[in-house]
Amino acid sequence: MSRHDPGHRRYASTMEGRMWQISIPLREPFANATATVSSRRVVIVSMSDGTSTGWGEAAPYPGITHDTVEDAW
């Protein structure tokens, strides 16, 4: 498709992104040899071009992975 085709979709030149850090309590603590986790800190992300919005998350497990919420933030 060329730029001048009527079916050519134009993309917004500006994207808006938002991030939230939230803590979700677990019903029961999760434990392994290195840590006990009673809540999960996660990062929620949205990206929008004004027409469509996409959502994502980063939810590292302390004691399970080396990643942290601060790394995602």
C-alpha positions in Angstrom: 0.0 0.0 0.0 1.3 3.4 -0.8 0.9 6.5 1.4 -2.0 7.7 -0.7 -4.1 4.5 -0.7 -7.5 5.1 1.0 -7.0 1.9 3.0 -3.6 3.2 4.4 -3.9 3.5 8.2 -2.3 6.6 9.6 -0.7 6.3 13.0 -0.8 9.0 15.6 2.4 10.9 16.0 2.0 11.1 19.8 1.7 8.2 22.2 0.7 8.6 25.8 2.0 6.2 28.4 1.0 5.6 32.0 2.4 3.5 34.8 1.0 2.4 38.1 2.7 0.5 40.9 0.2 -1.5 43.0 0.4 -4.1 45.8 -1.9 -7.1 45.7 -2.3 -9.1 48.9 -2.2 -12.9 48.4 -4.9 -15.1 50.0 -2.1 -17.2 51.5 1.6 -16.5 51.7 3.9 -18.2 49.1 7.1 -19.5 50.6 10.3 -21.1 49.2 13.8 -21.7 50.6 14.8 -18.0 50.2 11.6 -15.9 50.8 8.0 -15.8 51.9 5.7 -13.5 49.9 2.4 -12.3 51.3 1.7 -9.7 48.7 2.8 -8.9 45.1 4.0 -5.5 44.0 3.4 -5.1 40.3 3.6 -2.4 37.7 0.7 -1.9 35.3 1.4 0.0 32.0 -1.0 1.5 29.4 0.0 3.0 26.1 -2.5 4.9 24.0 -2.4 6.6 20.6 -5.8 8.3 21.3 -7.7 5.6 19.4 -6.4 2.3 20.8 -5.0 1.5 24.2 -2.7 -1.4 25.0 -2.2 -2.8 28.5 0.7 -4.7 30.1 2.2 -5.7 33.4 5.5 -6.4 35.1 5.2 -8.7 38.0 8.6 -10.0 39.3 8.7 -12.5 42.1 11.2 -11.5 44.8 13.2 -14.6 45.8 12.2 -16.4 42.6 13.6 -14.0 40.0 16.4 -11.4 40.1 14.1 -8.7 38.7 12.5 -6.2 41.0 9.6 -3.8 40.7 12.2 -1.0 40.8 13.8 -2.5 37.7 10.5 -2.4 35.9 9.7 1.1 37.1 
